[in-house]
């Protein structure tokens, strides 16, 4: 009775429809997984801005995704053969695990950006950046140097008129002020470098990670 009602054409049409949607699902799964994995390994999805290292990571990411998607495709396709149920369960576990890992990776990547933004908006960080500009300001001895040079010029003028025996004192004053300016510049540079190093370290203050992300980083590194 069943054989009499069997329609080979309808069965084949149903088979082709299922196969088409099965292939479409595999393609969508590959694209979605690639979005997460490529973005995670390459750092971003701005392909035109990638360097050689990012291209290498991107290619590896696409390869990994292709292998995983192909593996799922084969296992799902074995659903109607012996042991197919076990294969399907295994494929689901692999797919879910892969998706969870991708989402965790992307979540930590997003939180890293949030952490960096929050770190750089810290009042302490902004104060240090402002102090870097202050440490590179003009020397406080500029007025002293100008006054010393004026006195030296006046002395040399009187010396030319025979009203002074020498101008060694005025020259010594100019040299002393120049040494003070040089010392201030060196000290300012050292201070600026120290502040810059401190600011650099504070750009990524890991205390600003979300609590869950901090636990994951401490547990898995």
SVG drawing of the C-alpha trace seen along z (x, -y; Angstrom):
<svg xmlns="http://www.w3.org/2000/svg" viewBox="-2 -106 93 108">
<polyline fill="none" stroke="black" stroke-width="0.4" points="0.0,0.0 2.8,-2.3 4.7,-1.4 1.6,-2.3 1.4,-5.8 5.1,-6.4 5.9,-9.3 9.5,-9.2 9.3,-12.6 7.9,-14.2 10.4,-12.5 13.3,-13.7 11.9,-17.2 11.7,-17.1 15.3,-15.8 16.6,-18.6 14.8,-21.2 16.2,-19.9 19.7,-19.7 19.4,-23.3 18.5,-24.6 21.1,-22.4 23.8,-23.9 22.4,-27.4 22.5,-26.8 26.1,-25.6 27.1,-28.7 25.4,-31.0 27.2,-29.1 30.5,-29.5 30.0,-33.3 28.8,-33.9 31.6,-31.9 34.2,-33.6 32.9,-37.0 33.8,-36.1 37.0,-34.2 38.5,-36.5 37.7,-39.5 39.2,-37.9 42.5,-36.7 43.1,-39.6 42.0,-42.2 39.4,-43.9 37.4,-43.4 38.8,-46.5 40.4,-44.3 41.8,-47.2 43.8,-48.4 45.3,-45.0 49.1,-44.5 50.9,-41.3 50.5,-39.8 46.7,-40.5 46.4,-39.0 48.2,-35.8 45.9,-35.6 42.8,-36.2 43.7,-33.4 44.3,-31.0 41.0,-32.1 39.1,-31.4 40.8,-28.0 39.9,-27.1 36.3,-28.1 36.1,-26.1 37.4,-23.0 35.0,-23.3 32.0,-24.1 32.9,-21.2 33.2,-18.9 29.7,-19.9 28.4,-19.5 29.6,-15.9 28.4,-15.0 24.9,-16.4 24.8,-14.6 25.4,-11.3 22.2,-11.7 20.3,-9.0 23.0,-6.3 24.2,-4.0 25.5,-5.9 24.1,-9.1 22.3,-10.2 25.6,-10.1 27.3,-12.0 24.5,-14.6 24.8,-15.1 28.6,-15.4 28.1,-18.0 25.7,-20.0 28.2,-19.9 31.0,-21.0 28.9,-23.8 27.7,-25.1 31.2,-25.0 32.7,-26.8 30.0,-29.5 30.5,-29.9 34.3,-30.2 33.8,-32.8 31.3,-34.8 33.6,-34.7 36.5,-35.9 34.5,-38.7 33.1,-39.6 36.6,-39.9 37.7,-41.9 34.8,-44.4 35.6,-44.6 39.2,-45.3 38.1,-48.3 35.8,-49.4 38.6,-49.0 41.0,-51.1 38.5,-53.9 37.6,-53.9 41.3,-54.0 42.1,-56.9 39.1,-58.9 40.4,-58.5 41.1,-61.9 44.5,-60.6 45.4,-59.7 44.3,-63.0 46.2,-64.8 49.4,-63.0 49.0,-63.8 48.5,-67.4 51.6,-67.4 53.6,-66.1 52.7,-69.3 53.6,-71.4 57.0,-69.8 57.9,-70.7 57.0,-74.4 59.5,-77.2 62.4,-77.6 61.7,-79.8 65.2,-81.3 64.4,-83.0 64.0,-86.4 67.3,-86.0 69.1,-85.1 67.8,-88.1 68.8,-90.4 72.3,-88.9 72.8,-89.3 71.7,-92.9 74.2,-93.6 76.9,-91.9 76.2,-93.9 76.3,-97.1 79.5,-96.1 81.1,-95.4 80.0,-98.8 81.6,-100.5 84.7,-98.3 85.0,-99.6 84.8,-103.2 87.5,-102.5 85.1,-102.8 85.5,-99.1 88.6,-97.0 86.9,-93.7 83.5,-92.0 84.3,-88.6 81.7,-88.9 78.9,-89.6 80.1,-86.7 80.2,-84.4 76.6,-85.4 75.4,-84.5 77.2,-81.2 75.7,-80.4 72.2,-81.2 72.7,-79.0 73.8,-76.1 70.7,-76.5 68.6,-76.5 70.3,-73.3 69.8,-71.7 66.2,-72.6 65.7,-71.2 67.4,-67.9 65.3,-67.6 62.1,-68.5 62.9,-65.9 63.4,-63.2 60.2,-64.2 58.3,-64.1 59.6,-60.7 58.7,-59.3 55.2,-60.8 54.9,-59.4 55.8,-55.9 53.3,-56.2 50.6,-57.4 51.4,-54.5 51.0,-52.0 47.6,-53.6 46.2,-53.5 45.3,-49.8 44.5,-49.6 43.2,-46.1 41.3,-47.1 38.7,-48.5 37.8,-45.1 34.3,-43.8 34.3,-41.4 33.5,-38.4 36.2,-39.2 38.7,-39.6 37.9,-36.2 38.3,-34.6 41.6,-36.4 42.9,-35.3 41.7,-31.7 42.8,-31.2 45.3,-33.9"/>
</svg>
